[in-house]
Amino acid sequence: MEARHLILMILDACGKRIESKTKLHKIAYFLSILLKKDFQFNAYYYGPYSRPIEEGLGELTGAGFLSVSMNSYGLDSTHGFEKKRYDYNITEDGEALLKHLKTEYAREYETIAKYTNFLKEKNYFDLSIAAKSYFIIEKEKQPVTSDQICLKAREFHWNISQSEIDSAIKILMKLDFIKEN
């Protein structure tokens, strides 16, 4: 399965569209773990980021399988850059490709649909904190406390509060990534 295939199937499970490229990256991150697919996620400002997912978005948009719209929200007064959000929709051509993908990757699509149904209801910020938390847990390769997650997050220049980690842990438990003590 290529990154572009995963993207189309995520958007399908989200109701043919997704608001926020960041949210798409976080859902793709969690699904890559569940599907045991390596899409080369690395630490980034908003949490795990994948160049193959980013390239897949460009390929799908360029080929006419997705349409993209950009919503601008003015300037960030703290950092001086424009705040914007990219939203993606499956086109008619994308629907035709998707039909083929859902047959070819039927077993994977079941997993994608099941977990995306849960993840799509979360906002991108909560998914970002959950993804950052899990990214840290995986990097440590040993049990960590929520306090340790807070400290490790600072190494990536991520500012995560204790209450945000507590919420993230609930998401990770729902995904069966971690167990309750």
Secondary structure by P-SEA (a helix, b strand, c coil): ccaaaaaaaaaaaaccccccaaaaaaaaaaaaaaacccccccccccccccaaaaaaaaaaaaaccbbbbbbbcccccccccccbbbbbbbcaaaaaaaaaaaaaaaaaaaaaaaaaaaaaaccaaaaaaaaaaaaaaaaacccccaaaaaaaaaaacccccaaaaaaaaaaaaaacccccc
